Amino acid sequence: MTQSATDWQAREAQVYHQTFARAPVTLVRGSGMRVWDDAGREYLDFAAGIAVNALGHANPAIADAVAEQARTLVQVSNLFYTTPQVELGERLTGHSALDRVFFVNSGGEATETCVKIARKWGRLNRDGATGVITTLRGFHGRSLAMTAATGTPAYHEPFEPMPAGFTHVPYNDLDAVRDAIDDSTAAVMLELIQAEGGVWVADADYVTGLRELCDEHGILLILDEVQTGIGRTGKLFAYEHFGVTPDLMALAKGLGGGLPIGAALSTERCSVLRPGDHGSTFSGNPLVCAGARVVFDHVTAPGFLEDVARKGDHAAAELRRLGRETGEITDVRGLGLLVGFDLTGPERADHVIAYARDHGVLLIKAAAATIRLVPALTISDAELDTGLEVIGAALRA
């Protein structure tokens, strides 16, 4: 017997921790940019699992790779070598400025691994320094340590006391970083686009200055590219827009195209992990690596990233036009297909999201009055325009 939407949602309320402000939609199927709920209603998905489904829903190439790997070898732990893990690691290091990789299961684990590496490196190379400078409004994950690293007090309060070792400074403020560096500092960690904090893009001079400041003081630069990596911004990695390279980089979200995988990459300079220092049972298992290989090869195919950049430019330009026409959009920010737009207030953002959902388009927020567009990187021009047309209608309603 098919359950109604109310039945599923009522059942969830009885068994699941109530931590999510879920939309009143129970999704049961997806294909490409489209998803269907349990009542058979179709939606264009501009959330993509929060910037995760890089190649869309139920991508046939990912499905085939995972099915074949599931019939071959799924999980053996990291006590043995597996070929998909090595092949994915070669792709990541071969296409980046980093030399080593450690696979994990999520973005929070990726950033935490980077911090662990930085702390050990600081102990060995900077007289025991372990401190990490992060930015206000940033977001680095939900583990206790990464909640402490996140520069949003509201995330700290329910779980205090927070682990020590993190200093928070304003974003895009190089002088604030300079003033915060002392003998206890091992690294600076930031997002090049604060996606969860409202889609705020780092200033080019700020990023260049951070790299120079880290070099001047002999500390590490960690880039959290969990949401911006693997093509989301129109470059394989967002750091390519800024002309700098990190010492450590965290990846996740789009890397698996829907599968749970993350990665912490480092240069040889700070490759300090030794047997027993770190570990994970499921990380980088053959199943997720087989799917991630497909994503990586698709995203790095000739012309793909240029197309992402073009579609992102089109979306931003159309949102700016709608802002001029309606007066409802006050700012548009982002790179590639990570685009945020501010509404005149939280209630208007809620209205646009509800209207769009009622008219077959799924949107998500990045802040109280900010909506972000993070569709599959494979979205067609026609699908993108349909979504933008619905947003336009919502602004006028």
Buried (B, 14 or more C-beta within 10 A) or exposed (E): EEEEBEEBBEEEEEEEEEEEEEBEBBBEEBEBBBBBBBEEEEBBBBBBBBBBBBBBBBBEBBEEBBEEBEEEBEEEEBEEEBEBBEBBBEBBBEEBBBEBBBBBBBBBBBBBBBBBBBBBBBBEBBEEBBBBBBBBBBBBBBBEBBBBBBBBEEBBEEEEEBEEBBBBBEBBBBEBBBEBBEEBBBBBBBBBBBBBBBBBBBBEEBBBBBBEBBEEBEBBBBBBBBBBBBBBBBBBBBBBBBEBBBBBBBBBBBBBBBBBBBBBBBBEEBBBBEEEEBEBEBBBBBBBBBBBBBBBEBBBEEEBBEBBBBBBBBBBEBBBBBBEEEEBBBBBBBBBBBBBBBBBEEEBBBBBBBBBBEBBBBBBBBBEBBBBBBBBBBBEEEBBBBBBBBBBBBBEE
